[in-house]
Amino acid sequence: MNSTASLVENLDRGPLSKDEMAALVARDIPHGSYVNLGIGQPTLVADHLPEGSEVVLHTENGMLNMGPAATPGQVDPDLTNAGKIPVTELPGAAYFHHADSFAMMRGGHLDVCVLGAFQVSAVGDLANWHTGKPHAIPAVGGAMDLAIGAKKVFVMMTLFAKDGAPKLVRECSYPLTGLGCVDRVYTDLATFRVGPEGTTVLETFGVTYDELAARLDLDLASASGVGQVPPGRPS
């Protein structure tokens, strides 16, 4: 591992697996937070939360204090997350109407949400519900409510699409979910802070900063503060 005052380059590991990415996200969620995990890869974060963190997981179909994914023998067909994945419940779990769940999301009651994305811009714009391609099925779900309602938004995605195109871009070309809403981006090759001041590389995995900069059409900066949660977005 190479380290400077401004950046950690993990050259001995990477690209990261989905579970390794989820573990990074879990590491950076503050103790005692109320957190929503989006459909898809973000649900893996539930399996990597540190013991004793007291993070309360929210699922938009109406549950608080959701536990990790259910293993064989634990599956209850009536107990699923928003992605229809069987989950467990933790002591003190509560259930409520879908409308109440969205009121929590829209009312600023969630500290963090973790979402997947098709694209994130250098300043934190999010595109994660539609690629704009003909006949593609749009699926916004509660993403726009979470992106704007949560105090901090973390995105978990691969850095490059299957065709090699970067998913962290200067400007999103896909239909937007929210403007300036993303705080951090966790990928298989690097972790970034994004926002009004642009894109900052916090940590790399299996690549150097220079190699990363050569593949992204962005004005990248490197910064200290690895492992620290960024301040909330300006109101």
Backbone as CSV, one residue per row, in Angstrom:
resi,resn,N_x,N_y,N_z,CA_x,CA_y,CA_z,C_x,C_y,C_z
1,MET,0.853,-1.206,0.000,0.000,0.000,0.000,0.878,1.241,0.000
2,ASN,0.682,2.123,-0.977,1.384,3.395,-1.010,0.504,4.454,-0.381
3,SER,1.101,5.316,0.440,0.312,6.335,1.121,1.045,7.656,1.111
4,THR,0.315,8.734,0.852,0.826,10.072,0.986,-0.097,10.806,1.928
5,ALA,0.198,12.066,2.190,-0.656,12.845,3.089,-2.040,13.047,2.490
6,SER,-2.178,12.834,1.184,-3.436,13.184,0.546,-4.187,12.006,-0.063
7,LEU,-3.580,10.829,-0.136,-4.221,9.738,-0.850,-3.645,8.398,-0.401
8,VAL,-4.505,7.377,-0.353,-4.050,6.016,-0.100,-4.250,5.210,-1.374
9,GLU,-3.159,4.615,-1.881,-3.213,3.762,-3.063,-3.016,2.307,-2.613
10,ASN,-4.076,1.523,-2.661,-4.021,0.116,-2.284,-3.675,-0.703,-3.525
11,LEU,-2.395,-0.829,-3.812,-1.967,-1.502,-5.032,-1.957,-3.019,-4.879
12,ASP,-2.115,-3.503,-3.651,-2.100,-4.936,-3.402,-3.491,-5.553,-3.402
13,ARG,-4.519,-4.755,-3.653,-5.887,-5.281,-3.703,-6.719,-4.495,-4.685
14,GLY,-7.572,-5.188,-5.415,-8.428,-4.543,-6.391,-8.255,-5.162,-7.772
15,PRO,-9.264,-5.028,-8.645,-10.540,-4.369,-8.361,-11.315,-5.086,-7.248
16,LEU,-12.098,-4.300,-6.539,-12.857,-4.845,-5.417,-14.074,-5.621,-5.891
17,SER,-14.433,-6.639,-5.130,-15.683,-7.360,-5.373,-16.841,-6.538,-4.830
18,LYS,-18.058,-6.964,-5.127,-19.237,-6.264,-4.613,-19.254,-6.275,-3.087
19,ASP,-18.868,-7.402,-2.506,-18.868,-7.488,-1.041,-17.792,-6.590,-0.437
20,GLU,-16.648,-6.488,-1.091,-15.591,-5.602,-0.593,-16.017,-4.144,-0.681
21,MET,-16.724,-3.780,-1.753,-17.257,-2.423,-1.868,-18.269,-2.155,-0.761
22,ALA,-19.134,-3.141,-0.525,-20.152,-2.991,0.520,-19.510,-2.807,1.888
23,ALA,-18.404,-3.514,2.124,-17.708,-3.392,3.406,-17.127,-1.996,3.583
24,LEU,-16.644,-1.382,2.501,-16.140,-0.009,2.581,-17.253,0.962,2.944
25,VAL,-18.397,0.788,2.296,-19.536,1.657,2.604,-19.928,1.490,4.072
26,ALA,-20.033,0.245,4.522,-20.419,-0.030,5.910,-19.442,0.612,6.883
27,ARG,-18.167,0.605,6.541,-17.130,1.202,7.386,-17.370,2.693,7.612
28,ASP,-17.903,3.362,6.596,-18.024,4.817,6.652,-19.379,5.326,7.123
29,ILE,-20.291,4.419,7.469,-21.597,4.846,7.984,-21.458,5.145,9.473
30,PRO,-21.787,6.348,9.900,-21.598,6.712,11.312,-22.433,5.861,12.263
31,HIS,-21.876,5.626,13.429,-22.543,4.886,14.498,-23.906,5.511,14.805
32,GLY,-24.932,4.670,14.880,-26.252,5.141,15.262,-27.080,5.765,14.152
33,SER,-26.615,5.686,12.905,-27.337,6.307,11.787,-28.587,5.516,11.402
34,TYR,-29.554,6.237,10.828,-30.708,5.620,10.182,-30.405,5.608,8.690
35,VAL,-30.444,4.420,8.081,-29.879,4.229,6.742,-30.840,3.451,5.858
36,ASN,-30.998,3.922,4.621,-31.743,3.168,3.612,-30.755,2.583,2.616
37,LEU,-30.929,1.306,2.287,-30.101,0.637,1.296,-30.923,0.393,0.044
38,GLY,-30.471,0.950,-1.080,-31.205,0.830,-2.333,-31.197,-0.590,-2.872
39,ILE,-32.049,-0.825,-3.849,-32.182,-2.133,-4.477,-30.898,-2.480,-5.224
40,GLY,-30.528,-3.754,-5.192,-29.336,-4.213,-5.900,-28.131,-4.299,-4.988
41,GLN,-26.963,-3.899,-5.510,-25.719,-4.015,-4.759,-25.764,-3.387,-3.365
42,PRO,-26.399,-2.216,-3.181,-26.388,-1.597,-1.849,-26.943,-2.475,-0.735
43,THR,-27.824,-3.430,-1.043,-28.376,-4.272,0.014,-27.298,-5.119,0.689
44,LEU,-26.160,-5.316,0.014,-25.065,-6.101,0.592,-24.449,-5.408,1.815
45,VAL,-24.639,-4.102,1.917,-24.069,-3.356,3.037,-24.588,-3.907,4.367
46,ALA,-25.812,-4.391,4.382,-26.413,-4.927,5.617,-25.601,-6.081,6.187
47,ASP,-24.910,-6.814,5.319,-24.153,-7.982,5.766,-22.759,-7.623,6.278
48,HIS,-22.388,-6.337,6.195,-21.021,-5.938,6.542,-20.955,-4.852,7.614
49,LEU,-22.080,-4.521,8.222,-22.057,-3.502,9.267,-21.301,-4.031,10.485
50,PRO,-20.408,-3.230,11.043,-19.627,-3.694,12.200,-20.533,-4.043,13.374
51,GLU,-20.179,-5.079,14.095,-20.953,-5.477,15.268,-20.922,-4.355,16.307
52,GLY,-22.088,-4.006,16.815,-22.177,-2.948,17.810,-22.320,-1.559,17.233
53,SER,-22.475,-1.438,15.914,-22.571,-0.106,15.302,-23.912,0.568,15.561
54,GLU,-24.944,-0.213,15.887,-26.287,0.304,16.168,-26.847,1.116,15.005
55,VAL,-26.468,0.767,13.789,-27.071,1.370,12.610,-28.461,0.770,12.415
56,VAL,-29.459,1.627,12.199,-30.836,1.188,11.996,-31.141,1.243,10.506
57,LEU,-31.424,0.082,9.918,-31.699,0.015,8.485,-33.185,0.192,8.201
58,HIS,-33.471,1.012,7.198,-34.827,1.313,6.754,-35.014,0.736,5.355
59,THR,-36.137,0.102,5.119,-36.470,-0.335,3.767,-37.785,0.314,3.371
60,GLU,-37.846,0.823,2.144,-38.953,1.701,1.759,-40.296,0.993,1.680
61,ASN,-40.292,-0.354,1.679,-41.579,-1.037,1.697,-42.153,-1.175,3.098
62,GLY,-41.492,-0.536,4.107,-42.142,-0.385,5.403,-41.546,-1.115,6.581
63,MET,-40.234,-0.970,6.811,-39.622,-1.646,7.948,-38.429,-0.854,8.457
64,LEU,-38.306,-0.787,9.775,-37.126,-0.223,10.431,-36.432,-1.323,11.238
65,ASN,-35.121,-1.207,11.336,-34.265,-2.170,12.031,-34.248,-3.514,11.323
66,MET,-34.147,-3.432,9.995,-33.963,-4.620,9.172,-32.578,-5.211,9.445
67,GLY,-32.508,-6.539,9.441,-31.237,-7.219,9.645,-30.615,-7.650,8.335
68,PRO,-29.565,-8.468,8.396,-28.903,-8.974,7.183,-29.833,-9.854,6.357
69,ALA,-29.369,-10.208,5.159,-30.142,-11.109,4.305,-30.380,-12.429,5.017
70,ALA,-31.550,-13.023,4.770,-31.907,-14.297,5.402,-31.114,-15.439,4.776
71,THR,-30.631,-16.339,5.594,-29.952,-17.539,5.128,-30.962,-18.682,5.080
72,PRO,-30.635,-19.785,4.401,-31.570,-20.921,4.379,-31.967,-21.321,5.799
73,GLY,-33.251,-21.500,5.996,-33.756,-21.805,7.324,-34.285,-20.585,8.049
74,GLN,-33.913,-19.363,7.562,-34.402,-18.124,8.174,-35.461,-17.442,7.321
75,VAL,-35.676,-17.938,6.118,-36.515,-17.228,5.150,-37.975,-17.204,5.594
76,ASP,-38.523,-15.993,5.668,-39.953,-15.766,5.895,-40.471,-15.074,4.639
77,PRO,-41.359,-15.693,3.866,-41.826,-15.107,2.601,-42.508,-13.753,2.764
78,ASP,-42.934,-13.432,3.988,-43.578,-12.141,4.229,-42.587,-11.077,4.692
79,LEU,-41.306,-11.431,4.794,-40.307,-10.503,5.312,-39.235,-10.289,4.247
80,THR,-39.393,-9.241,3.448,-38.456,-8.944,2.366,-38.108,-7.470,2.367
81,ASN,-36.994,-7.136,1.715,-36.667,-5.723,1.508,-37.348,-5.221,0.243
82,ALA,-37.048,-3.982,-0.156,-37.719,-3.387,-1.311,-37.379,-4.096,-2.613
83,GLY,-36.262,-4.831,-2.617,-35.884,-5.590,-3.809,-36.408,-7.012,-3.797
84,LYS,-37.330,-7.302,-2.865,-37.961,-8.618,-2.736,-36.975,-9.703,-2.311
85,ILE,-35.884,-9.298,-1.654,-34.909,-10.241,-1.130,-35.290,-10.581,0.313
86,PRO,-35.381,-11.867,0.670,-35.702,-12.224,2.057,-34.653,-11.680,3.029
87,VAL,-35.125,-11.055,4.095,-34.231,-10.457,5.089,-34.628,-10.920,6.485
88,THR,-33.831,-10.524,7.447,-34.126,-10.828,8.844,-34.537,-9.551,9.565
89,GLU,-35.057,-9.705,10.767,-35.409,-8.552,11.584,-34.554,-8.569,12.843
90,LEU,-34.230,-7.384,13.334,-33.452,-7.255,14.559,-34.380,-6.857,15.711
91,PRO,-33.960,-7.050,16.952,-34.814,-6.674,18.087,-35.261,-5.217,17.985
92,GLY,-36.550,-4.990,18.196,-37.092,-3.642,18.098,-37.558,-3.263,16.711
93,ALA,-37.534,-4.202,15.763,-37.976,-3.913,14.400,-39.427,-3.430,14.402
94,ALA,-39.718,-2.489,13.490,-41.063,-1.921,13.389,-41.527,-1.952,11.940
95,TYR,-42.840,-2.055,11.770,-43.426,-2.142,10.434,-44.463,-1.038,10.281
96,PHE,-44.631,-0.540,9.053,-45.534,0.590,8.830,-45.948,0.645,7.373
97,HIS,-46.919,1.503,7.108,-47.484,1.664,5.768,-46.450,2.269,4.822
98,HIS,-46.584,1.926,3.551,-45.698,2.459,2.514,-45.690,3.991,2.528
99,ALA,-46.851,4.590,2.731,-46.926,6.060,2.739,-46.130,6.640,3.904
100,ASP,-46.172,5.989,5.060,-45.385,6.456,6.207,-43.885,6.311,5.924
101,SER,-43.534,5.244,5.222,-42.140,5.024,4.873,-41.619,6.158,3.991
102,PHE,-42.415,6.552,3.004,-41.996,7.642,2.117,-41.980,8.982,2.848
103,ALA,-42.844,9.134,3.859,-42.794,10.356,4.665,-41.472,10.442,5.422
104,MET,-40.971,9.317,5.878,-39.658,9.296,6.528,-38.565,9.700,5.543
105,MET,-38.655,9.171,4.333,-37.648,9.461,3.312,-37.676,10.932,2.909
106,ARG,-38.860,11.458,2.679,-38.990,12.834,2.186,-38.815,13.860,3.298
107,GLY,-38.993,13.431,4.540,-38.970,14.375,5.651,-37.616,14.609,6.270
108,GLY,-36.563,14.066,5.671,-35.216,14.292,6.195,-34.881,13.470,7.422
109,HIS,-35.552,12.337,7.597,-35.338,11.516,8.789,-34.252,10.457,8.613
110,LEU,-33.751,10.297,7.397,-32.693,9.319,7.141,-31.338,10.026,7.114
111,ASP,-30.371,9.458,7.808,-29.035,10.054,7.842,-28.251,9.755,6.570
112,VAL,-28.390,8.538,6.063,-27.625,8.096,4.892,-28.511,7.219,4.028
113,CYS,-28.383,7.344,2.718,-28.919,6.320,1.831,-27.797,5.873,0.904
114,VAL,-27.843,4.608,0.525,-26.847,4.029,-0.375,-27.580,3.581,-1.625
115,LEU,-27.181,4.111,-2.774,-27.871,3.844,-4.025,-26.911,3.333,-5.085
116,GLY,-27.432,2.606,-6.058,-26.677,2.276,-7.256,-26.842,3.395,-8.266
117,ALA,-26.093,3.345,-9.358,-26.182,4.415,-10.348,-25.716,3.957,-11.721
118,PHE,-26.309,4.571,-12.751,-25.787,4.442,-14.115,-24.680,5.470,-14.340
119,GLN,-24.865,6.660,-13.774,-23.873,7.733,-13.888,-23.947,8.633,-12.654
120,VAL,-22.779,9.184,-12.293,-22.693,10.253,-11.302,-21.788,11.323,-11.891
121,SER,-22.178,12.591,-11.763,-21.359,13.665,-12.311,-20.335,14.131,-11.282
122,ALA,-19.361,14.888,-11.761,-18.282,15.393,-10.909,-18.800,16.241,-9.758
123,VAL,-19.962,16.859,-9.942,-20.511,17.729,-8.896,-21.618,17.047,-8.091
124,GLY,-21.821,15.738,-8.318,-22.763,15.007,-7.491,-24.156,14.823,-8.052
125,ASP,-24.362,15.105,-9.341,-25.656,14.789,-9.955,-25.779,13.276,-10.096
126,LEU,-27.001,12.773,-9.953,-27.242,11.331,-9.963,-28.190,10.939,-11.088
127,ALA,-27.803,9.895,-11.839,-28.681,9.304,-12.858,-28.728,7.804,-12.597
128,ASN,-29.867,7.327,-12.110,-29.911,5.897,-11.776,-31.248,5.226,-12.067
129,TRP,-32.120,5.888,-12.855,-33.420,5.265,-13.067,-33.704,4.899,-14.520
130,HIS,-32.933,5.421,-15.476,-33.233,5.173,-16.887,-32.003,5.507,-17.713
131,THR,-31.680,4.651,-18.669,-30.551,4.931,-19.558,-30.951,5.785,-20.752
132,GLY,-32.258,5.979,-20.943,-32.718,6.755,-22.087,-32.789,5.964,-23.371
133,LYS,-32.385,4.699,-23.330,-32.409,3.888,-24.545,-33.840,3.490,-24.886
134,PRO,-34.166,3.416,-26.200,-35.511,2.986,-26.606,-35.839,1.610,-26.033
135,HIS,-37.041,1.472,-25.559,-37.571,0.215,-25.027,-36.979,-0.178,-23.670
136,ALA,-36.061,0.621,-23.126,-35.562,0.340,-21.784,-36.672,0.610,-20.772
137,ILE,-36.719,-0.193,-19.735,-37.789,-0.072,-18.739,-37.327,0.870,-17.632
138,PRO,-37.960,2.034,-17.495,-37.560,2.952,-16.418,-37.971,2.405,-15.060
139,ALA,-37.157,2.681,-14.036,-37.443,2.133,-12.704,-36.969,3.106,-11.642
140,VAL,-37.677,4.220,-11.493,-37.230,5.220,-10.532,-37.526,4.811,-9.100
141,GLY,-38.633,4.085,-8.872,-38.968,3.667,-7.510,-38.948,4.849,-6.553
142,GLY,-38.260,4.693,-5.408,-38.162,5.785,-4.446,-36.829,6.508,-4.518
143,ALA,-36.075,6.296,-5.611,-34.724,6.851,-5.691,-34.703,8.371,-5.597
144,MET,-35.647,9.043,-6.261,-35.631,10.512,-6.233,-35.959,11.033,-4.832
145,ASP,-36.822,10.333,-4.123,-37.165,10.740,-2.763,-35.972,10.548,-1.827
146,LEU,-35.274,9.428,-1.996,-34.110,9.149,-1.164,-32.963,10.103,-1.472
147,ALA,-32.729,10.351,-2.757,-31.603,11.188,-3.164,-31.705,12.598,-2.597
148,ILE,-32.905,13.095,-2.509,-33.109,14.463,-2.020,-33.412,14.489,-0.524
149,GLY,-34.037,13.433,-0.006,-34.472,13.448,1.383,-33.411,13.041,2.389
150,ALA,-32.470,12.164,1.998,-31.451,11.711,2.941,-30.412,12.806,3.172
151,LYS,-29.852,12.836,4.370,-28.868,13.871,4.694,-27.557,13.673,3.943
152,LYS,-27.189,12.409,3.690,-26.009,12.087,2.901,-26.357,10.965,1.937
153,VAL,-25.806,11.036,0.742,-26.063,10.033,-0.283,-24.740,9.401,-0.706
154,PHE,-24.636,8.098,-0.527,-23.484,7.327,-0.987,-23.921,6.509,-2.193
155,VAL,-23.096,6.473,-3.222,-23.370,5.643,-4.399,-22.373,4.504,-4.442
156,MET,-22.870,3.334,-4.769,-22.046,2.123,-4.888,-22.234,1.581,-6.300
157,MET,-21.142,1.537,-7.089,-21.247,1.101,-8.489,-19.864,0.705,-9.002
158,THR,-19.829,-0.010,-10.133,-18.557,-0.207,-10.820,-18.171,1.116,-11.473
159,LEU,-16.869,1.358,-11.599,-16.421,2.639,-12.150,-16.636,2.718,-13.647
160,PHE,-16.601,1.566,-14.323,-16.772,1.541,-15.770,-17.900,0.598,-16.157
161,ALA,-18.647,0.975,-17.198,-19.721,0.133,-17.715,-19.122,-1.038,-18.497
162,LYS,-19.972,-1.965,-18.918,-19.501,-3.143,-19.635,-18.781,-2.786,-20.930
163,ASP,-19.156,-1.666,-21.539,-18.504,-1.254,-22.780,-17.243,-0.429,-22.526
164,GLY,-16.865,-0.274,-21.258,-15.662,0.462,-20.925,-15.863,1.939,-20.673
165,ALA,-17.077,2.437,-20.877,-17.348,3.859,-20.663,-17.366,4.170,-19.174
166,PRO,-16.757,5.279,-18.759,-16.779,5.639,-17.335,-18.181,6.010,-16.877
167,LYS,-18.494,5.658,-15.636,-19.793,5.998,-15.057,-19.695,7.224,-14.156
168,LEU,-18.462,7.647,-13.862,-18.223,8.913,-13.173,-17.800,9.903,-14.246
169,VAL,-18.623,10.927,-14.497,-18.490,11.763,-15.689,-18.561,13.250,-15.328
170,ARG,-18.168,14.089,-16.303,-18.282,15.534,-16.100,-19.746,15.945,-15.961
171,GLU,-20.578,15.462,-16.881,-22.012,15.743,-16.852,-22.756,14.470,-17.218
172,CYS,-23.845,14.204,-16.516,-24.635,13.014,-16.814,-25.339,13.160,-18.160
173,SER,-25.305,12.106,-18.965,-26.027,12.111,-20.240,-27.360,11.373,-20.121
174,TYR,-27.540,10.639,-19.020,-28.792,9.929,-18.796,-29.767,10.826,-18.024
175,PRO,-31.069,10.518,-18.074,-32.049,11.300,-17.312,-31.688,11.343,-15.830
176,LEU,-31.800,12.520,-15.237,-31.349,12.709,-13.856,-32.380,12.238,-12.823
177,THR,-31.859,11.738,-11.732,-32.663,11.413,-10.561,-32.667,12.582,-9.589
178,GLY,-31.495,13.217,-9.422,-31.368,14.355,-8.512,-30.152,15.182,-8.859
179,LEU,-30.214,16.470,-8.536,-29.113,17.398,-8.800,-28.271,17.600,-7.548
180,GLY,-26.960,17.483,-7.694,-26.041,17.784,-6.598,-26.342,17.052,-5.312
181,CYS,-26.796,15.813,-5.404,-27.262,15.102,-4.213,-26.253,14.091,-3.675
182,VAL,-25.274,13.680,-4.474,-24.344,12.622,-4.066,-23.157,13.216,-3.310
183,ASP,-22.778,12.556,-2.218,-21.625,12.976,-1.422,-20.397,12.124,-1.696
184,ARG,-20.598,10.809,-1.763,-19.474,9.889,-1.978,-19.834,8.832,-3.003
185,VAL,-18.809,8.355,-3.725,-18.978,7.295,-4.713,-17.977,6.184,-4.399
186,TYR,-18.489,4.987,-4.193,-17.672,3.816,-3.894,-17.673,2.906,-5.117
187,THR,-16.500,2.648,-5.677,-16.404,1.814,-6.868,-15.395,0.694,-6.652
188,ASP,-15.269,-0.162,-7.656,-14.335,-1.279,-7.573,-12.880,-0.842,-7.672
189,LEU,-12.635,0.358,-8.193,-11.266,0.829,-8.391,-10.871,2.007,-7.508
190,ALA,-11.837,2.725,-6.983,-11.513,3.896,-6.168,-12.744,4.398,-5.431
191,THR,-12.481,5.175,-4.391,-13.525,5.878,-3.659,-13.341,7.375,-3.900
192,PHE,-14.448,8.075,-4.152,-14.399,9.488,-4.509,-15.316,10.304,-3.608
193,ARG,-14.940,11.558,-3.402,-15.841,12.560,-2.862,-16.224,13.470,-4.016
194,VAL,-17.524,13.741,-4.173,-18.001,14.614,-5.240,-18.854,15.721,-4.642
195,GLY,-18.973,16.816,-5.368,-19.759,17.939,-4.882,-19.421,19.214,-5.618
196,PRO,-19.827,20.351,-5.081,-19.626,21.643,-5.757,-18.169,21.945,-6.091
197,GLU,-17.247,21.386,-5.309,-15.833,21.647,-5.560,-15.217,20.646,-6.523
198,GLY,-16.019,19.728,-7.073,-15.520,18.774,-8.044,-15.278,17.402,-7.448
199,THR,-14.393,16.628,-8.079,-14.174,15.228,-7.740,-12.822,15.034,-7.068
200,THR,-12.847,14.403,-5.913,-11.627,14.139,-5.151,-11.467,12.642,-4.957
201,VAL,-10.294,12.123,-5.277,-9.991,10.708,-5.069,-9.532,10.519,-3.633
202,LEU,-10.201,9.634,-2.908,-9.856,9.367,-1.517,-8.979,8.138,-1.368
203,GLU,-9.231,7.113,-2.197,-8.536,5.843,-2.043,-8.628,5.085,-3.360
204,THR,-7.567,4.391,-3.765,-7.598,3.583,-4.980,-7.335,2.123,-4.644
205,PHE,-7.770,1.231,-5.561,-7.647,-0.209,-5.351,-7.169,-0.877,-6.636
206,GLY,-5.917,-1.336,-6.613,-5.358,-2.017,-7.769,-4.888,-1.103,-8.873
207,VAL,-5.026,0.201,-8.715,-4.560,1.178,-9.705,-3.947,2.362,-8.962
208,THR,-3.080,3.072,-9.657,-2.519,4.287,-9.089,-3.418,5.470,-9.432
209,TYR,-3.182,6.561,-8.746,-3.922,7.794,-9.049,-3.708,8.192,-10.505
210,ASP,-2.478,8.117,-10.995,-2.174,8.516,-12.369,-2.885,7.623,-13.383
211,GLU,-2.927,6.325,-13.108,-3.636,5.411,-14.010,-5.124,5.730,-14.033
212,LEU,-5.664,6.046,-12.893,-7.077,6.394,-12.789,-7.367,7.682,-13.559
213,ALA,-6.531,8.688,-13.357,-6.719,9.977,-14.025,-6.660,9.832,-15.542
214,ALA,-5.847,8.901,-16.032,-5.707,8.711,-17.473,-6.965,8.102,-18.098
215,ARG,-7.762,7.414,-17.293,-8.962,6.742,-17.818,-10.234,7.555,-17.624
216,LEU,-10.174,8.602,-16.830,-11.361,9.405,-16.554,-11.202,10.802,-17.141
217,ASP,-12.232,11.271,-17.805,-12.205,12.611,-18.388,-12.699,13.605,-17.341
218,LEU,-11.918,13.729,-16.267,-12.297,14.579,-15.147,-11.084,15.335,-14.637
219,ASP,-11.332,16.454,-13.982,-10.277,17.173,-13.265,-10.245,16.601,-11.854
220,LEU,-9.381,15.622,-11.635,-9.340,14.927,-10.358,-8.390,15.614,-9.394
221,ALA,-8.764,15.588,-8.139,-7.877,16.029,-7.064,-7.716,14.869,-6.099
222,SER,-6.644,14.862,-5.333,-6.489,13.881,-4.262,-6.538,14.626,-2.951
223,ALA,-7.064,13.968,-1.932,-7.260,14.688,-0.673,-7.098,13.761,0.508
224,SER,-6.845,14.341,1.671,-6.812,13.587,2.908,-8.243,13.362,3.364
225,GLY,-8.393,12.719,4.491,-9.726,12.483,5.025,-10.274,11.120,4.669
226,VAL,-9.416,10.182,4.236,-9.883,8.845,3.916,-10.517,8.214,5.153
227,GLY,-11.719,7.674,4.954,-12.417,7.032,6.065,-13.262,7.985,6.883
228,GLN,-13.261,9.286,6.530,-14.067,10.251,7.261,-15.281,10.611,6.419
229,VAL,-16.433,10.699,7.043,-17.657,11.025,6.322,-17.664,12.514,6.002
230,PRO,-17.980,12.885,4.736,-17.971,14.294,4.365,-19.111,15.049,5.027
231,PRO,-19.024,16.355,5.115,-20.104,17.144,5.685,-21.346,17.058,4.825
232,GLY,-22.497,17.320,5.402,-23.741,17.266,4.656,-23.810,18.312,3.575
233,ARG,-24.724,18.115,2.650,-24.869,19.058,1.547,-25.413,20.390,2.051
234,PRO,-25.031,21.496,1.393,-25.587,22.789,1.771,-27.085,22.773,1.583
235,SER,-27.786,23.441,2.482,-29.249,23.482,2.366,-29.640,24.569,1.370
